[in-house]
Amino acid sequence: MFASSPCARLWTRFAPEPEKWAKGTWTIGANRVPFGPRAWQITFDATTPVELLRDVHTELLDLYHQDQLFEDATAPHEVYTPLLARGWSHSIKTDGTQTFHAPDGEGNVQHRYTAPTGSDPIWRAWAGYSREPLWQARFSSGAPTTLAAALTASLVSSEQLHRVVKDIPFFTRRHLYVASAAAQQLPSHSTPAQPPTAPVVGRTR
């Protein structure tokens, strides 16, 4: 599945790979000229929470309308300040990277503050173990810092999420809390759903 902007300089693509753990890849790419060399890209595993994808794509559309795909004034600290404000810890290595760790140990965001080499990402976020993450997002050199900030803001959002329990890895379920589903008014043409017989599982990102 592929979508491109009218100017053909910005595109987003989903390549499914159901036989693999990550189930496929979402890729956002930008070219300075239509069909020219890729200026930057962002990739997400298909297992990335849909809310993170939504929030990054929403910010992406705003940047496109403002013609700021290649000139971004957002400072790096705007990416990780929300994390520190929510109690994330911080570690720095001499290899030019700093990593922010969620209080529950299940989430991480890494920033390469020195010039990257090869395919090293400027920003990387993942859940679970670094070598075998449940999902990960990677921002190449040149990717707007604003989009990385949109990702971290979404990560620490207190918006309630709704999931089917079978879709939640077993070892992360200890971080869940149970909340009653909020009543929703359905369109007149829809058949009303039966009220839930048990509480709905939810969590905050």
Backbone as numpy.savetxt, mean C-alpha at the origin, in Angstrom:
# Nx Ny Nz CAx CAy CAz Cx Cy Cz
-4.76 -7.02 -16.99 -5.62 -5.83 -16.99 -4.73 -4.60 -16.99
-5.06 -3.65 -17.83 -4.18 -2.51 -18.06 -5.02 -1.26 -18.26
-4.63 -0.16 -17.61 -5.29 1.13 -17.80 -4.23 2.19 -18.00
-4.48 3.10 -18.94 -3.51 4.15 -19.26 -4.20 5.51 -19.24
-3.45 6.54 -18.87 -3.98 7.90 -18.89 -4.16 8.35 -20.34
-5.01 9.37 -20.57 -5.21 9.87 -21.94 -3.92 10.32 -22.62
-2.95 10.82 -21.84 -1.70 11.29 -22.43 -0.69 10.15 -22.64
-1.06 8.94 -22.20 -0.22 7.74 -22.38 1.12 7.84 -21.65
1.19 8.69 -20.61 2.43 8.78 -19.82 2.32 8.07 -18.48
1.10 7.73 -18.07 0.86 7.09 -16.78 0.00 5.87 -16.99
0.34 4.78 -16.33 -0.43 3.55 -16.49 -0.38 2.70 -15.23
-1.37 1.85 -15.11 -1.41 0.88 -14.01 -1.83 -0.46 -14.59
-1.25 -1.53 -14.05 -1.46 -2.85 -14.65 -1.54 -3.90 -13.55
-2.38 -4.90 -13.76 -2.44 -6.05 -12.86 -2.15 -7.31 -13.65
-1.14 -8.05 -13.21 -0.77 -9.32 -13.85 -1.01 -10.44 -12.84
-2.07 -11.22 -12.98 -2.36 -12.28 -12.02 -1.43 -13.48 -12.18
-1.03 -14.04 -11.06 -0.23 -15.26 -11.03 -0.79 -16.13 -9.90
-1.95 -16.74 -10.11 -2.64 -17.46 -9.02 -1.85 -18.62 -8.44
-0.88 -19.13 -9.20 -0.11 -20.28 -8.71 0.98 -19.85 -7.73
1.25 -18.55 -7.60 2.29 -18.07 -6.71 1.69 -17.52 -5.42
2.53 -17.45 -4.38 2.06 -17.00 -3.08 1.48 -15.60 -3.15
2.15 -14.69 -3.86 1.69 -13.30 -3.90 0.50 -13.10 -4.83
0.14 -14.10 -5.60 -1.05 -14.10 -6.47 -0.98 -13.13 -7.64
0.17 -12.50 -7.85 0.30 -11.58 -8.97 0.90 -10.25 -8.53
0.92 -9.28 -9.46 1.57 -8.00 -9.20 0.76 -6.84 -9.78
0.57 -5.82 -8.96 0.10 -4.53 -9.44 1.32 -3.66 -9.73
1.33 -2.99 -10.86 2.43 -2.09 -11.22 1.88 -0.76 -11.68
2.42 0.32 -11.11 2.14 1.67 -11.59 3.41 2.18 -12.23
3.32 2.73 -13.43 4.49 3.24 -14.12 4.23 4.60 -14.74
5.29 5.40 -14.88 5.16 6.72 -15.50 6.31 6.94 -16.47
5.99 7.51 -17.62 6.98 7.84 -18.66 6.92 9.34 -18.91
8.07 9.96 -19.09 8.08 11.40 -19.35 7.49 11.74 -20.71
7.60 10.82 -21.65 6.98 10.99 -22.97 6.18 9.73 -23.26
5.09 9.84 -24.03 4.29 8.66 -24.32 5.13 7.52 -24.89
4.98 6.35 -24.30 5.65 5.13 -24.76 7.18 5.21 -24.67
7.68 6.20 -23.93 9.13 6.33 -23.76 9.64 5.47 -22.61
10.91 5.62 -22.26 11.48 4.85 -21.15 10.73 5.14 -19.85
10.64 4.14 -19.01 9.93 4.30 -17.74 10.74 5.19 -16.81
10.13 6.24 -16.29 10.81 7.16 -15.38 10.81 6.62 -13.95
9.74 5.98 -13.55 9.65 5.38 -12.22 8.51 4.36 -12.22
8.54 3.51 -11.21 7.46 2.54 -11.07 7.26 2.17 -9.61
6.07 1.69 -9.32 5.71 1.18 -8.00 5.08 -0.19 -8.21
5.48 -1.17 -7.41 4.88 -2.50 -7.53 4.29 -2.92 -6.19
3.18 -3.65 -6.27 2.51 -4.20 -5.10 2.21 -5.67 -5.37
2.42 -6.51 -4.37 1.91 -7.86 -4.48 0.39 -7.80 -4.51
-0.22 -8.78 -5.19 -1.68 -8.83 -5.25 -2.30 -9.07 -3.88
-1.50 -9.58 -2.94 -1.99 -9.82 -1.58 -1.98 -8.55 -0.73
-1.51 -7.43 -1.29 -1.52 -6.16 -0.56 -2.96 -5.78 -0.22
-3.24 -5.35 1.01 -4.61 -4.94 1.35 -5.17 -3.94 0.34
-6.39 -4.18 -0.08 -6.99 -3.38 -1.13 -7.10 -1.91 -0.73
-7.23 -1.63 0.58 -7.34 -0.25 1.03 -6.06 0.53 0.74
-4.91 -0.12 0.83 -3.64 0.55 0.53 -3.56 0.88 -0.95
-3.96 -0.06 -1.79 -3.98 0.18 -3.23 -4.92 1.32 -3.59
-6.08 1.31 -2.97 -7.07 2.37 -3.24 -6.51 3.74 -2.89
-5.91 3.86 -1.71 -5.45 5.17 -1.26 -4.27 5.68 -2.09
-3.37 4.78 -2.51 -2.25 5.20 -3.36 -2.77 5.61 -4.73
-3.70 4.85 -5.30 -4.23 5.22 -6.62 -5.04 6.52 -6.56
-5.71 6.78 -5.45 -6.44 8.04 -5.29 -5.48 9.22 -5.30
-4.37 9.09 -4.56 -3.36 10.15 -4.54 -2.68 10.27 -5.90
-2.49 9.15 -6.57 -1.89 9.16 -7.90 -2.72 9.98 -8.87
-4.03 9.83 -8.81 -4.91 10.58 -9.70 -4.81 12.08 -9.43
-4.69 12.44 -8.15 -4.53 13.86 -7.82 -3.22 14.41 -8.39
-2.13 13.65 -8.25 -0.85 14.10 -8.80 -0.93 14.27 -10.31
-1.62 13.35 -10.95 -1.77 13.43 -12.42 -2.52 14.70 -12.82
-3.60 14.99 -12.11 -4.39 16.19 -12.45 -3.60 17.47 -12.18
-2.67 17.43 -11.22 -1.85 18.59 -10.89 -0.56 18.63 -11.71
-0.37 17.63 -12.58 0.83 17.52 -13.41 2.09 17.51 -12.55
2.08 16.67 -11.49 3.22 16.58 -10.58 3.75 15.15 -10.51
3.68 14.45 -11.61 4.17 13.08 -11.63 5.69 13.00 -11.53
6.37 14.09 -11.91 7.83 14.06 -11.96 8.47 15.15 -11.12
7.67 16.00 -10.50 8.18 17.05 -9.63 7.38 16.99 -8.33
8.00 16.43 -7.30 7.30 16.21 -6.05 8.04 16.92 -4.91
7.34 17.81 -4.21 7.96 18.59 -3.15 7.81 17.95 -1.77
7.20 16.78 -1.69 7.00 16.13 -0.40 8.33 15.64 0.16
8.61 16.00 1.40 9.86 15.59 2.05 9.73 14.18 2.62
10.83 13.43 2.69 10.76 12.05 3.21 10.15 11.94 4.60
10.40 12.95 5.46 9.89 12.83 6.83 8.36 12.81 6.87
7.71 13.33 5.81 6.26 13.28 5.76 5.74 11.86 5.54
6.63 10.97 5.10 6.25 9.57 4.92 6.25 8.85 6.26
7.28 9.08 7.07 7.39 8.28 8.28 6.96 8.98 9.57
6.69 10.28 9.54 6.21 10.95 10.74 4.90 10.34 11.26
3.93 10.01 10.40 2.70 9.37 10.91 2.99 8.04 11.59
4.01 7.32 11.14 4.35 6.04 11.77 4.88 6.27 13.18
5.81 7.21 13.32 6.39 7.49 14.63 5.33 8.00 15.59
4.36 8.76 15.07 3.29 9.29 15.92 2.38 8.18 16.44
2.36 7.04 15.74 1.54 5.90 16.16 2.35 4.84 16.90
3.55 5.20 17.35 4.31 4.29 18.19 5.22 3.32 17.46
5.45 3.54 16.16 6.38 2.68 15.44 7.81 2.98 15.91
8.64 1.96 15.95 10.04 2.14 16.32 10.89 2.38 15.08
12.16 2.72 15.30 13.00 3.18 14.20 14.41 2.62 14.38
14.96 2.07 13.32 16.34 1.58 13.36 17.06 2.04 12.10
18.37 2.29 12.23 19.19 2.77 11.11 20.37 1.84 10.92
20.69 1.53 9.65 21.85 0.71 9.34 22.87 1.52 8.55
24.10 1.06 8.58 25.16 1.77 7.86 25.11 1.52 6.36
24.20 0.67 5.89 24.09 0.44 4.45 23.24 1.50 3.77
22.83 2.54 4.52 22.06 3.63 3.92 20.57 3.45 4.02
20.11 2.55 4.88 18.67 2.35 5.03 18.24 2.59 6.47
17.02 3.05 6.61 16.39 3.15 7.92 15.05 2.44 7.83
14.68 1.74 8.90 13.48 0.92 8.89 12.60 1.28 10.07
11.31 1.33 9.81 10.31 1.64 10.81 9.48 0.39 11.05
9.28 0.04 12.34 8.66 -1.23 12.70 7.37 -0.96 13.47
6.31 -1.65 13.08 5.03 -1.52 13.76 5.13 -2.06 15.18
4.35 -1.51 16.12 4.40 -1.98 17.51 4.13 -3.48 17.65
3.26 -4.04 16.79 2.95 -5.47 16.89 3.95 -6.34 16.15
4.93 -5.72 15.48 5.96 -6.47 14.78 5.54 -7.03 13.44
4.33 -6.72 12.99 3.83 -7.32 11.75 4.00 -6.44 10.53
4.35 -5.17 10.71 4.49 -4.26 9.59 5.82 -3.54 9.62
6.35 -3.22 8.44 7.63 -2.54 8.33 7.63 -1.61 7.12
8.33 -0.50 7.26 8.54 0.42 6.14 10.03 0.76 6.13
10.66 0.60 4.98 12.09 0.86 4.86 12.34 2.00 3.88
13.25 2.88 4.26 13.61 4.04 3.43 15.10 3.99 3.14
15.46 4.07 1.87 16.87 4.17 1.49 17.20 5.65 1.34
17.94 6.17 2.30 18.23 7.61 2.31 19.50 7.96 1.55
20.23 6.95 1.06 21.37 7.19 0.18 20.97 6.83 -1.24
21.76 7.22 -2.21 21.43 6.94 -3.61 21.33 5.43 -3.82
20.22 4.96 -4.42 20.06 3.52 -4.62 21.00 3.00 -5.70
21.29 1.72 -5.63 22.10 1.07 -6.66 21.27 -0.03 -7.31
21.37 -0.11 -8.62 20.64 -1.15 -9.34 19.14 -1.01 -9.16
18.48 -2.08 -8.75 17.03 -2.09 -8.62 16.56 -1.86 -7.19
17.46 -1.41 -6.31 17.07 -1.16 -4.93 15.96 -0.10 -4.88
14.88 -0.37 -4.13 13.81 0.63 -4.03 14.17 1.74 -3.06
13.59 2.91 -3.30 13.74 4.02 -2.35 12.91 3.74 -1.10
11.69 3.27 -1.32 10.78 2.92 -0.23 10.33 1.48 -0.41
10.23 0.76 0.69 9.70 -0.59 0.65 8.85 -0.80 1.90
7.67 -1.34 1.72 6.80 -1.66 2.85 6.40 -3.12 2.74
6.28 -3.79 3.89 5.88 -5.20 3.85 5.26 -5.60 5.17
4.55 -6.71 5.13 3.96 -7.30 6.33 4.53 -8.70 6.51
4.77 -9.07 7.76 5.35 -10.38 8.04 6.87 -10.33 7.98
7.46 -11.44 7.58 8.92 -11.54 7.53 9.46 -10.88 6.26
10.62 -10.25 6.37 11.21 -9.53 5.24 11.48 -10.43 4.05
11.99 -11.65 4.32 12.36 -12.55 3.23 11.15 -13.25 2.60
10.12 -13.46 3.38 8.90 -14.11 2.87 7.69 -13.31 3.36
7.51 -12.09 2.85 6.43 -11.24 3.34 5.05 -11.73 2.89
4.05 -11.39 3.68 2.67 -11.67 3.27 2.31 -10.80 2.07
2.84 -9.61 2.03 2.72 -8.71 0.89 3.83 -7.68 0.99
4.14 -7.04 -0.13 5.13 -5.97 -0.10 4.84 -4.95 -1.20
5.29 -3.73 -0.97 5.19 -2.65 -1.94 6.57 -2.06 -2.12
6.95 -1.74 -3.35 8.28 -1.23 -3.64 8.16 0.01 -4.54
8.85 1.09 -4.12 8.82 2.36 -4.85 10.22 2.60 -5.42
10.32 2.69 -6.73 11.62 2.87 -7.36 12.10 4.31 -7.19
13.36 4.53 -7.52 13.90 5.88 -7.55 13.08 6.74 -8.51
12.74 7.95 -8.08 11.95 8.84 -8.91 10.46 8.78 -8.64
9.99 7.74 -7.96 8.56 7.65 -7.64 8.21 8.78 -6.67
7.09 9.46 -6.87 6.74 10.58 -6.00 6.66 10.18 -4.53
7.33 10.95 -3.69 7.29 10.69 -2.25 5.87 10.84 -1.72
5.07 11.66 -2.37 3.67 11.84 -1.98 2.93 10.51 -1.98
3.26 9.63 -2.92 2.58 8.33 -2.99 3.03 7.42 -1.85
4.31 7.50 -1.48 4.77 6.73 -0.32 4.09 7.24 0.95
3.87 8.55 1.03 3.17 9.12 2.19 1.72 8.66 2.23
1.11 8.53 1.06 -0.27 8.03 1.02 -0.34 6.60 1.52
0.69 5.81 1.21 0.73 4.42 1.67 0.84 4.35 3.19
1.76 5.11 3.78 1.94 5.03 5.23 0.74 5.62 5.98
0.12 6.67 5.42 -1.08 7.21 6.05 -2.19 6.16 6.07
-2.27 5.39 5.00 -3.27 4.33 4.93 -2.93 3.20 5.90
-1.64 2.91 6.06 -1.21 1.84 6.96 -1.65 2.10 8.41
-1.57 3.34 8.85 -1.90 3.65 10.24 -3.32 4.20 10.39
-4.10 4.13 9.34 -5.49 4.60 9.41 -6.26 3.80 10.45
-7.17 4.46 11.16 -8.00 3.79 12.16 -9.34 3.34 11.57
-9.48 3.49 10.25 -10.71 3.03 9.60 -10.89 1.53 9.82
-12.09 1.12 10.19 -12.35 -0.30 10.39 -12.32 -1.04 9.05
-11.75 -2.22 9.07 -11.70 -3.07 7.89 -12.58 -4.29 8.12
-13.11 -4.83 7.04 -13.96 -6.01 7.13 -13.32 -7.12 6.31
-13.14 -8.26 6.94 -12.49 -9.38 6.29 -13.22 -10.67 6.63
-13.15 -11.63 5.71 -13.57 -12.99 6.01 -12.44 -13.65 6.78
-12.75 -14.32 7.87 -11.70 -14.85 8.73 -10.75 -15.77 7.98
-11.26 -16.56 7.05 -10.40 -17.49 6.32 -9.34 -16.78 5.49
-9.54 -15.49 5.20 -8.58 -14.73 4.41 -7.50 -14.06 5.27
-7.55 -14.28 6.58 -6.58 -13.66 7.48 -5.59 -14.72 7.95
-4.29 -14.53 7.73 -3.30 -15.52 8.19 -3.50 -15.83 9.67
-3.41 -17.10 10.00 -3.72 -17.55 11.36 -2.90 -16.84 12.42
-1.60 -16.69 12.18 -0.74 -16.14 13.23 -0.93 -14.65 13.43
-1.72 -13.97 12.58 -1.99 -12.54 12.78 -3.34 -12.31 13.45
-4.11 -13.36 13.67 -5.47 -13.18 14.19 -5.49 -12.68 15.63
-4.39 -12.83 16.34 -4.35 -12.35 17.72 -4.45 -10.83 17.79
-4.23 -10.16 16.65 -4.30 -8.70 16.63 -5.70 -8.19 16.31
-6.65 -9.10 16.08 -8.00 -8.70 15.70 -8.83 -8.34 16.92
-9.86 -7.55 16.68 -10.88 -7.34 17.68 -12.22 -7.51 16.99
-13.25 -7.80 17.76 -14.58 -8.07 17.21 -15.44 -6.83 17.36
-16.10 -6.45 16.28 -16.98 -5.30 16.29 -18.26 -5.67 15.57
-19.37 -5.09 16.01 -20.64 -5.35 15.35 -20.67 -4.62 14.02
-21.27 -5.25 13.03 -21.37 -4.63 11.71 -22.33 -3.45 11.77
-21.95 -2.32 11.16 -22.81 -1.15 11.13 -23.93 -1.38 10.13
-25.12 -0.95 10.49 -26.27 -1.11 9.59 -26.10 -0.19 8.39
-26.41 -0.70 7.22 -26.31 0.09 5.99 -27.66 0.11 5.29
-28.04 1.28 4.75 -29.28 1.38 4.01 -29.04 0.96 2.58
-29.77 -0.05 2.14 -29.57 -0.60 0.82 -30.43 0.13 -0.21
-30.00 0.16 -1.49 -30.82 0.74 -2.54 -32.15 0.04 -2.63
-33.18 0.77 -3.08 -34.54 0.23 -3.12 -34.68 -0.97 -4.03
-33.79 -1.10 -5.04 -33.92 -2.19 -5.98 -33.20 -3.45 -5.50
-32.53 -3.38 -4.36 -31.79 -4.52 -3.87 -32.64 -5.32 -2.89
-32.35 -6.59 -2.78 -33.00 -7.45 -1.81 -32.31 -7.30 -0.47
-33.05 -6.94 0.59 -32.40 -6.74 1.89 -31.70 -8.01 2.36
-30.50 -7.82 2.90 -29.76 -8.96 3.42 -30.25 -9.30 4.81
-30.11 -10.56 5.19 -30.47 -10.98 6.53 -29.46 -10.42 7.53
-29.90 -10.05 8.74 -28.96 -9.54 9.74 -27.96 -10.60 10.11
-26.71 -10.21 10.43 -25.69 -11.20 10.78 -26.07 -11.93 12.06
-25.72 -13.20 12.12 -26.01 -14.00 13.30 -24.86 -14.02 14.27
-23.71 -13.45 13.87 -22.54 -13.41 14.74 -21.78 -12.13 14.48
-20.98 -11.67 15.42 -20.19 -10.43 15.22 -19.26 -10.56 14.03
-18.98 -9.43 13.40 -18.07 -9.39 12.26 -16.66 -9.10 12.75
-15.69 -9.78 12.17 -14.30 -9.56 12.55 -13.78 -8.32 11.85
-13.12 -7.45 12.59 -12.54 -6.25 12.00 -11.21 -5.96 12.66
-10.46 -5.01 12.11 -9.21 -4.60 12.72 -8.86 -3.23 12.19
-7.92 -2.58 12.82 -7.39 -1.34 12.28 -6.06 -1.63 11.64
-5.73 -0.89 10.56 -4.47 -1.10 9.89 -3.33 -0.62 10.79
